[in-house]
Amino acid sequence: MPKKVGVLTGGGDCPGLNAVIRAVTRRSLVRGHTIVGIREGWRGLVDGHFMELGPREISGILPRGGTILGTTRTNPYKTDGGVEQVLENFRAQSLDALVAIGGEDTLGVASRLFAEHGLPVVGVPKTIDNDLMLTDCSPGFGSAAKYLATSMREAGMDVRSMAGGRRVFILEAMGRHTGWLAGACALAAEGPGEPPHIVLMPEVPFDLERFLSEVESCLAHYNCCTIAVAEGLVDQEGRAIAEQRSATVYGHEQLGGIGGWLAQRIRERTGVTCHAAVADYLQRAGRHLASAMDVAQAYAAGAEAVRLALARTTDVMTTIERLQDEPYRWQIGTAPLGDIGDREKPVPREFIREDGLHVTEAFLRYLRPLIAGEAPPAFRDGLPDYRLIPWPAVPKRLPAFG
Amino acid sequence: MPKKVGVLTGGGDCPGLNAVIRAVTRRSLVRGHTIVGIREGWRGLVDGHFMELGPREISGILPRGGTILGTTRTNPYKTDGGVEQVLENFRAQSLDALVAIGGEDTLGVASRLFAEHGLPVVGVPKTIDNDLMLTDCSPGFGSAAKYLATSMREAGMDVRSMAGGRRVFILEAMGRHTGWLAGACALAAEGPGEPPHIVLMPEVPFDLERFLSEVESCLAHYNCCTIAVAEGLVDQEGRAIAEQRSATVYGHEQLGGIGGWLAQRIRERTGVTCHAAVADYLQRAGRHLASAMDVAQAYAAGAEAVRLALARTTDVMTTIERLQDEPYRWQIGTAPLGDIGDREKPVPREFIREDGLHVTEAFLRYLRPLIAGEAPPAFRDGLPDYRLIPWPAVPKRLPAFG
């Protein structure tokens, strides 16, 4: 019997999102089911903002950045009457199941809606931060890792070209609580002594003195020093340095992040010219550097999720299971959605060098397959061609259920 | 008669540098001349650090970032005995002429060495800032422009995906005194109302009130606001805001640039989440997004420079002459090196919208051909393959001339 499945994307943007949407839609359409796209994450289910996804809507979206459904961080549990409206709209649309694509927040809401109200839902992990439990990696991470490693390699060549001039370069990666993204910058090196020379992750409390010694040592050895740092680097008390500095030292002023702060400490100590780049949204929006592996895994995770949803195997999330590092082998698995919890998966200690200032070969072995392969968009007039398919106007509210 | 020409690259790195080196070398070799690569810009000529460039050295360097010669900002006029050593080493190597690739500083030194000492030199313009007089554009700019416009388009899609959440994104481009790079971000838009919504350039003194009104207006219209800003944005008195703030308000602290400062002003006024990316070196090192047109022009400018050098037509620089906007037609020209002066070419007023908050169609017409075409490197193991050709060890000092 034909079924009707809703799909939504929550949280931040990342390259694989449209791949998941496409997989969910194609997999359903070929079997005669109906897919309802929910606009802007949970908000669309609260507000009743839907549209049917057909071949036209998903045509050409695979190499497109953004998500054709839009996304918000709206949480129905933090919205007045949100949960009731979600349930009401779910019934009003006669949905059989829901596929929710997102990180901890999005999937946490999904899990709770199932646990408390029996809402049949299947999760698909998606976060560039790679901090979800239960899955070996999360769609979104591989592409961001590829972007950051490419950026570090290129900036590293720039810095080394100018090494006669002695300089330091810092690349600030996202990662409020984990160092997966900062660590991915280490892929840039093709040999010993190549950039990045230092990798700082929130898993290791920051020791300024040890860090500055290492910078000086790099300058002595290589005439330059290149550093990858996670935005959420913490001090010995576990407090985020960037946040703390802005709060305690400068009152209301929020004065940029950890990269600029480190740069200033280095300038004070060494007097060397120090540049800091902040990749910010560019690292998760950089669709032109998407990892083909990441896109493939996103697609596979989406296809399996909708298969489960149609089979009414709900309250699970699809996972990426690693079978082997090299040659890389993986498969899609599942895990109970309720087990995802609200804990972020830290970079394990064996992935971090003993002195806490770099990664280990084990981390690189983990990372390498995730950035494999290119999946570039078409270019038009010199730029990636991400033209939008215009959406037809749809009524924002459905009639009340009853 | 076979001649011997030296080549050096000065100033910052950019994608077209190796293309110029390759053109200079190939053009000479096929005619039986000798090309001597000078390491690390003027420093190599001061220190006598040379090496012969042959087919092996320039093999495969076209799609490589960095410069195989290395670069510094060393100025012989600011180095004790520097000028004398330059002249001595030039004679010791029996060089017939010198090709100097660089921006205002590098070419200014070249011009002065000719004027004061008759050193036969030909300049090749190179700067991502595009602020050199006498040439329609400078090799290096087109690729940086393509990188920034791509980044703005991708981040803009990210921001619009999340537009339900209302947010502001700022991309800080290089440009201490001119807005060419910030302006290039405007290429990202494919239609009215698309990112970037605001473009701030140092050519227009910054008016905070007017700016914040525009941000609010964008938020009202589009639910988001995306901004490109040049690092060197100035206040009504013509002082760089970022520098001034750090100096006067926070003493020795150098607290990040204009992007973070604007973000804070916007947060204070609107309460909206505001992100700032700082492209820094990534915009000039981003070889994977090089403009094919930029690389072609760099190559042509290099080939013509060495032709002139071999013909002893010196004290000139090669230029890019624009013959037509659309379809774009250009040719290599020349200009007296002495005319380059120390003035930076500002973005002309007719390229800036009347309210100073965006660019005009005339600016876009100027920019479009410069980012045309892709010239990507090969990828290996998921990343651009920029492997270095190992240089043989060379004695750093030559025996004294005499």
Interface residues (C-beta under 8 A of the other chain):
Chain A: G12 D13 R39 E40 G41 R43 R64 G65 G66 T67 G70 T71 T72 R73 T74 K146 A149 T150 S151 R153 E154 A155 M157 D158 V159 R160 S161 M162 A163 G164 G165 F169 L171 L187 A188 E190 Y250 H252 E253 Q254 L255 G256 G257 G259 G260 A263 Q264 R267 E268 H275 A276 A277 V278 A279 D280 Y281 L282 R284 A285 G286 R287 H288 L289 S291 M293 R368 I371 A372 G373 E374 F379 D381 G382 L383 P384 Y386 R387
Chain B: G12 D13 R39 E40 G41 R43 R64 G65 G66 T67 G70 T71 T72 R73 T74 K146 A149 T150 S151 R153 E154 A155 M157 D158 V159 R160 S161 M162 A163 G164 G165 F169 L171 L187 A188 E190 Y250 H252 E253 Q254 L255 G256 G257 G259 G260 A263 Q264 R267 E268 H275 A276 A277 V278 A279 D280 Y281 L282 R284 A285 G286 R287 H288 L289 S291 M293 R368 I371 A372 G373 E374 F379 D381 G382 L383 P384 Y386 R387
